[in-house]
Amino acid sequence: MTYKFSKKDKEFRKLKKNEIEFLKSQGCISQSWDKILIKNVDLNRIKDVSFHGKIKIKELNGNVSYHNKVKVEASITRATLIDVMINGNVYINNVGRLIANYEIEDGVIIENAGAIYMEGESSFGNGVETSPIMEGNGRSVKIFNRLNSHIAYIVAMYRHNFVMREKINKIIENYSYSKISKFGLIKKHAKIINARLIKNAHIDPYTTIENTDEINNTTIISAKESPSYIGTSVILKDCIVLKGAHIVDGTVIKKAFIGEGVKLGRQFSCEDSLLFANCEGEHGEMFSIFAGPYTVTHHKATLLIASHFSFFNAGSGTNQSNHMYKLGPYHHGFMERGCKTGSNSYILWPSRIGAFSTVIGAHYDNVDSSDFPFSYITEHGYHQTRLIPALNLFGVGLTRDENKWIERDRRTGDKKDLIIFEVFSPYTVSKMINAEKILKDIKNDIKDGKDDFVMYKNMIIKISSLDKYSQRYSIAIDLYLCGKLLDFIKNCKNINDIIENLKCEKIYNEWVDAGGLICAKERLDNIIKDIENDKIKDIEDILKAFENLYNNYYADEKSWVIDIIKKRYSIENVNKEIIIKILNEYISLLKTSYDILYRDAKKEYDISKMVSCGIDDRNVMEEDFKAIRGTVEDNAFVIKYKKDMDEKIKDINKIIELL
């Protein structure tokens, strides 16, 4: 028997008697043929299919892009369909168990799948309550498709704002309710290959699901320009996954939000956590973590538990404790942006670690180094913690970080997390100004010189180095302020233009880092008040408010910098002499900072770093090292830093000549 296809159906219609007989001859069966509706379908392409319930098939008559440039005929072969709508040219081949209660769009490939079905109603992960930062519901956040790091931050960290939390949760609940359906959806050009179980899942266009174990109560957001990939042996339960995610190698994720450009693999496990833009996880484990943008953990035996991180890099064997076997796992920690941990580091929660600090060794006291950004926190003696303030300020690693993060942004198109990448900002520099004062006050309060160390918030600080620590902060503060001043005035044409350009708008003194978005605290507080007072009523309003925060950052920073410059250098009125004096001091600071950075970089080319070279002939050790590493003078990063310094000095001299 042969069925002749002609593209003539303008509307869905039931099968004709001869068409039913033809399908039977193709190995198809159904208990209710009258519930099958078709539109422009070539029945020659349907073989060995068992139909149950209501079936609608549309446009099964063209080709499907299969692999690279290879195309195959759209078809359905060896499958059981229960209450399914096929809405376009698809390729479905060899479904082991069933596809039930799903709409499948044009260009979709489903091959060698186990079961794809809906069970009851689902919101596909929207509205799932996670417990980041603190186990239990102490800082719980409900996840949904449009969550970003800033919304999550205020919900988790501003627990005391009960009305705000209640209203945001209501907005999320309403959004989640709008997503509830008895029907699942597999959108255009998605690929499901060798997947064992997909249950109550929403799958966006261009998603690839390959050799995956289980996807359950989950939404996977994807787009052509930024497709998501879910790979071998992955388990996803109660999750939201945003576009550009790459999850492979037996990763197990439960009750989690996976942000844009996140990469997870190598048996990584994650539960009750939020991972935002460009986070990476391999080998280790996350439990109850707020992983702000660029949180990275790559090593085995690394546990991140009950804490906040962002722009973070975990050393191998990093660990923390979140309870003391008393009232339960209620303790939690906070590591500000840019922190790193050394191998086998350990921190007892609750503790708070200042921005861009490095933690080395084990720490058994509850420490707070938030007053001292850019520091080293090291183990000292027997169970003591030593704080070395400002040690990270002029290292080559810190200088690389800012550009590194921008270059490694895997997101495309619309970006949910609004990130301020700058290492030095009003947020970090205001802390440095405070640290500078604290160190001077500590020194003034010391009455005798008998002790080697002074205690500060469960950390010891070396007394003889207080001036050195303070001076490091001073140099870095002045570098930032002078550098910003240069940016503000380098395009000015005369002193009047400069004076006009250095006028302040409203000055915000307090700054926060709300999930990667550095902003004035007052502006963030105003968003919270607007939510509480119903001036912000829906998710669109919240997203717009944070976008305005982001757009106002550089203007707010400028006003803050100008105000600090006037206060720090005792300037009442800006004039030519003052500008020239500051710019000349800036030249000196640039040269000083380059010398410090150069000396730090030179350590990487020291003879001690060559011990693994010239293995069979120590006489060629230096030549072997030079062949693979070059010299400090031809290091690309050092060259770029020197070039940037020279360009700034050139701009400074132009302004001085102009004046």
Steps between C-alpha positions, in 0.01 A plus 500: 500500500630849416382832639530798269559826685384835368525823695137607503366499857418854608369397840546207733289202401435142604660207324311346209425130503762419234757707694431299815551179306823636356632590846413150620701360212790717624485324838299770679226428754238705685198431717331819380595600146230766502699702760792545260501832310741584219587797279729469198652173622682247281384174658785312331720650773313344792602142580465267798326764713247428775244782537300560819267784598485825303767536232559800270768490230579795276736548203684168520616524138839675485855454629675540836859616556656192656874558541719775356376532139324162495123510465253213541136460414264605774348182640365315804626144541475245782330713764200505732316832500238586764318834475774658287503791256765500227517856373734489199767287338659284769720191511386252767669162492508213747332620819535212744197568714280800416448868428194625688330839539756698301496752218801457271593784267662520158854368452511294821703177506412226750704184455560197724315663790354310794194689628386858446180577684298727726361376829224726622556876494838667515649850509827348369717607793353848534418571864731233646633626833877470544710560811816689398750631757324327789360149525128494570285798409701771676589679174282311255453621143230381258644440155332587171590557136572871538693496824830687502775533759376839622145390578637190669742714701240726659266209567777296668700773674225748596310245705399771746295677231198276551259699283740513205566126518132422526414712198784368283402145594142580402621630162701180451204286604274678250760454227539133590124452499487641145743226392295209636391258230403139446683512169876511457674677216805415291575805288651544155819322404557344840684166499431214741734209434549192718323668794365259760226704670350843435207575728309826552762696308482809281773498234583814303618533137842364404549314828704180465431219748736212435555179700332666797363293790214712631339843460207547737289808583747722321509782246793521259530842338693508174537706183660460158778747582553349846386135511494294818657154509410224747732202463593151615348358820378838624213516752296821528213516750295805599724743310505803276782498242567818300638534148856410418531252787729199445435212741675167441687201647264359760423832668214472752294812569196526727299807598729748330510798269762477224577839343618609157825355374546268799725195442469190721660159457726219620257356755427836662204502741286791601191537717296788642723752324494796263772522234504820300678620186811311385543287811699177459488180705695178460567198725391658829175580678281801570231498763295807597720740304430844355752482216513852361647559153829325421508268801741224397583165664695243298649253746415173670433493875386865486181573691331839487223510756267761651658816367506783249773529236559702184800537267637221717759230434512196728827317559508121518362355821328827600257434784279676754291403804148632539405358839648416836281201587282709728179638353556384144659628177396863542838670468594649166774713350553785258798540272497830315583525132836389365610267781720193451581203720823304506517121494347331805375827643237475773273768646263469795170673436375754588779710356528784250794542264581838342498560126788366286660319793688171495436241771779252575496227764244405765304754705313383808378837629214707364690773317391822332747658258241705309672823613817395317454418130790371287654314793655165583341293776745232610530236767746598773633291786246282676149573373560872455401709202738765372380791290749660259315807371535625141744228394294425186488860378795505262523137396498415131210260558268775622585725207413217260166419663291788369584440132485124549139508615387725215675281244344184644142622482324222308164676488350643182203721428286608793691445826302433817776579753611863481866484596741778594839339435729768645735376773538852638169674556330707769409166662860379541673839526269621779601187692867579432456854632342354813782242532759775472337681793459184711870415465602851605262486798636160605854637497401808700327281760807283562657621823818293503704287263514178699266296277571393143134479401174676573163317499221623269172307464662164581797570271853607587674784314874558518562826685835583339340493152199725569657795316586281200143364478356850527738634233394225256138606539594867462684442172213293357236754608691788342560301181128435464397860574762654271425249226132587512581870499703449184208315339265787586715780357719354225265625226455848648630797302582753775489557877143632488394183322677295767337691788158456340560130447600447864172621648326245722149374465338326799760320709437150633739405780406135557547233232406134471566209267157356426580176321769649273324835458689769692266782589419771751329344802245781511390421146463131590306593813268710284422199281409303812276786622331522159425127514360535851286802398369332182676744269669192357233237444629241255812334372538744211509791745762325717724423203466860375592636844821296508579603144474864612739422787747358251465796262555749785818337631760705312330835568467412868860382512618827345324712763636282780856518364494878459367540854769268643775679306393835647483358853820293479715777350328788689385673181244776538508628144644328196760705311787454256772464765309231689432297184867519394615398848268198511597391148871522577447293813308251285802456270712420805236254627478325163875448493501376860219253434671374185821442694308302764316296237821440304676370812204271569501372142878453511459252786340264247828503306724447802752214500285320760220474243731320255555182703271293274696601189819351355417164656774302324755780490505767769735708287212582263241562775477873433491453124225236534298730725541793262391286206164426664441814708707770337620787721316748717581773246316319219205383711185608316324613816795708624538657156131592493514647851801712404330612180184600690714696749683680221170592333371646827818702550467625142140612569611670823775695325254615233269642766788667684619659174145613428478669836 
